[in-house]
Amino acid sequence: MSNTGQVAIVTGSGSGIGRAIALHLSELGYQIVVQDISSQRAQETCELISSQGGTSINVVGDVTSPADIERTVAETISMWGRIDVHINNAGFCQVKTFMDITLDEIKKMFEVHVFGTFLFTKAVVPHMQARGYGRIINIVSAMGNGGSEFTSHYQAAKSAQQSLTRSAAISFIKDGITSNSVSPTTVDTNLFHENDENFRKYLGHSAGDELKRRAAGIRTTPVEAIDIARAVGFLAAPDSYHINGQVIGI
Ligand SMILES: NC(=O)c1ccc[n+]([C@@H]2O[C@H](COP(=O)([O-])OP(=O)(O)OC[C@H]3O[C@@H](n4cnc5c(N)ncnc54)[C@H](O)[C@@H]3O)[C@@H](O)[C@H]2O)c1
C-alpha cells in the first residue's frame, strides 16, 4: 500500500458495505474519513484500517444533520486540506407493508438516503471545485428500480437517490467532478438482520432465511461487500474521468 495523499469520506462506514469500501480504499492508498452515526462501529473500522497499515479519522455524526455534515467536512479539511472522493453510503432498510408505513417512517427514509446524499454532496463539492477534481459515488440499490409489497418507502428513496446521482453528474462535470452510483442486489449485512423481527412478522421467516432464499435464486456465488467496494475503487480512480452519471449494478 502506498499513500496517494488522496482523501475519501465514506458515510456509514462503521459496518457492512461502507466498512468494506473504507478498507478497500485504504488499501488503494486513500486516507479515509470514517463517518457513522455509531461511535463504536466507526472506531472499529478505524482500528481495522490501522491494522492494515492505513490512515483514517473517525468523525461520528448523522447524515441527516447539516451541523454534523459541516463538522465532518471541516475536520477533514483541517486534517488533510482536501476531499478527493465522497461516498454516500449510510443507510438502512425497513420491512413493512405499504399500509403500515407511517408518514414519519417514509420521511426518515428520505432524510437519510435522499436529503443526506443531497446535503453531503453540497458540502463536499466546493472543496472539489477548488481543486478541479472530485469523485462522488452513491450506494443506491437494485430495489430502487422497482417496487415491492414490503419496502415501498426504501425503494422510493433509493430511486430518488439515483436521480440525484445523475443531476450531480450533469451539474459538476465542468469542474472535473464525476458522480456515479453502485447498485448492490443482496449483501449479507446488518441491514437485513436488523429487520429480523419484521421479516418474521410480515413474511413469516427470519432475515437469515430471506438471505438463504435470495442466495438460492441466483446462479453465482453471493455478492459480498468487497464486490461493491471494488466497483467503488474503480469509479474513484482518476482515470475513470469519462464515466459519469452511470450506475454499476452488482
Ligand atoms: N445490504 C444490501 O443488500 C444492500 C443492497 C442494496 C443497497 N444497500 C445500501 O448499502 C448501504 C449500506 O448498507 P449496509 O447493507 O452496509 O447496511 P449496514 O446496516 O451494515 O450499514 C449501514 C451503516 O450506516 C450507518 N448509518 C445508518 N444511518 C445513519 C445516519 N443517519 N448517519 C450516519 N450513519 C448512519 C449505520 O450505523 C451502519 O454502520 C445503504 O445505503 C443500503 O441502502 C444495501
The ligand as an SDF file (V2000), in Angstrom:
LIG
                    3D

 44 48  0  0  0  0  0  0  0  0999 V2000
  -27.1070   -4.9960    2.1010 N   0  0  0  0  0  0  0  0  0  0  0  0
  -27.7280   -4.9530    0.9390 C   0  0  0  0  0  0  0  0  0  0  0  0
  -28.1750   -5.9880    0.4120 O   0  0  0  0  0  0  0  0  0  0  0  0
  -27.8930   -3.6450    0.2070 C   0  0  0  0  0  0  0  0  0  0  0  0
  -28.4540   -3.6960   -1.0950 C   0  0  0  0  0  0  0  0  0  0  0  0
  -28.6000   -2.5110   -1.7960 C   0  0  0  0  0  0  0  0  0  0  0  0
  -28.1910   -1.3040   -1.2440 C   0  0  0  0  0  0  0  0  0  0  0  0
  -27.6590   -1.2830    0.0130 N   0  0  0  0  0  0  0  0  0  0  0  0
  -27.2460    0.0230    0.5480 C   0  0  0  0  0  0  0  0  0  0  0  0
  -25.9330   -0.0660    1.0290 O   0  0  0  0  0  0  0  0  0  0  0  0
  -25.7390    0.9510    2.0310 C   0  0  0  0  0  0  0  0  0  0  0  0
  -25.0300    0.3270    3.2210 C   0  0  0  0  0  0  0  0  0  0  0  0
  -25.8790   -0.6580    3.7920 O   0  0  0  0  0  0  0  0  0  0  0  0
  -25.3360   -1.9900    4.5020 P   0  0  0  0  0  0  0  0  0  0  0  0
  -26.0270   -3.1300    3.8620 O   0  0  0  0  0  0  0  0  0  0  0  0
  -23.8620   -1.9770    4.5640 O   0  0  0  0  0  0  0  0  0  0  0  0
  -26.0020   -1.8190    5.9480 O   0  0  0  0  0  0  0  0  0  0  0  0
  -25.3510   -1.7560    7.4180 P   0  0  0  0  0  0  0  0  0  0  0  0
  -26.5090   -1.6610    8.3320 O   0  0  0  0  0  0  0  0  0  0  0  0
  -24.3850   -2.8760    7.6050 O   0  0  0  0  0  0  0  0  0  0  0  0
  -24.5110   -0.3970    7.4140 O   0  0  0  0  0  0  0  0  0  0  0  0
  -25.1110    0.8620    7.3950 C   0  0  0  0  0  0  0  0  0  0  0  0
  -24.2870    1.8180    8.2400 C   0  0  0  0  0  0  0  0  0  0  0  0
  -24.8640    3.1260    8.1010 O   0  0  0  0  0  0  0  0  0  0  0  0
  -24.8960    3.7260    9.3860 C   0  0  0  0  0  0  0  0  0  0  0  0
  -25.9610    4.7230    9.4140 N   0  0  0  0  0  0  0  0  0  0  0  0
  -27.2960    4.4960    9.3820 C   0  0  0  0  0  0  0  0  0  0  0  0
  -27.9600    5.6540    9.4360 N   0  0  0  0  0  0  0  0  0  0  0  0
  -27.0340    6.6310    9.5220 C   0  0  0  0  0  0  0  0  0  0  0  0
  -27.1130    8.0410    9.6180 C   0  0  0  0  0  0  0  0  0  0  0  0
  -28.2980    8.6860    9.6710 N   0  0  0  0  0  0  0  0  0  0  0  0
  -25.9560    8.7540    9.6440 N   0  0  0  0  0  0  0  0  0  0  0  0
  -24.7520    8.1160    9.6100 C   0  0  0  0  0  0  0  0  0  0  0  0
  -24.6300    6.7740    9.5610 N   0  0  0  0  0  0  0  0  0  0  0  0
  -25.7590    6.0500    9.5090 C   0  0  0  0  0  0  0  0  0  0  0  0
  -25.1300    2.5830   10.3570 C   0  0  0  0  0  0  0  0  0  0  0  0
  -24.7230    2.9030   11.6870 O   0  0  0  0  0  0  0  0  0  0  0  0
  -24.3010    1.4670    9.7360 C   0  0  0  0  0  0  0  0  0  0  0  0
  -22.9800    1.4320   10.2560 O   0  0  0  0  0  0  0  0  0  0  0  0
  -27.1260    1.5170    2.3470 C   0  0  0  0  0  0  0  0  0  0  0  0
  -27.2790    2.7660    1.7070 O   0  0  0  0  0  0  0  0  0  0  0  0
  -28.0720    0.4890    1.7330 C   0  0  0  0  0  0  0  0  0  0  0  0
  -29.2930    1.0700    1.3360 O   0  0  0  0  0  0  0  0  0  0  0  0
  -27.5030   -2.4270    0.7550 C   0  0  0  0  0  0  0  0  0  0  0  0
  1  2  1  0
  2  3  2  0
  2  4  1  0
  4  5  1  0
  4 44  2  0
  5  6  2  0
  6  7  1  0
  7  8  2  0
  8  9  1  0
  8 44  1  0
  9 10  1  0
  9 42  1  0
 10 11  1  0
 11 12  1  0
 11 40  1  0
 12 13  1  0
 13 14  1  0
 14 15  2  0
 14 16  1  0
 14 17  1  0
 17 18  1  0
 18 19  2  0
 18 20  1  0
 18 21  1  0
 21 22  1  0
 22 23  1  0
 23 24  1  0
 23 38  1  0
 24 25  1  0
 25 26  1  0
 25 36  1  0
 26 27  1  0
 26 35  1  0
 27 28  2  0
 28 29  1  0
 29 30  1  0
 29 35  2  0
 30 31  1  0
 30 32  2  0
 32 33  1  0
 33 34  2  0
 34 35  1  0
 36 37  1  0
 36 38  1  0
 38 39  1  0
 40 41  1  0
 40 42  1  0
 42 43  1  0
M  CHG  2   8   1  16  -1
M  END
$$$$
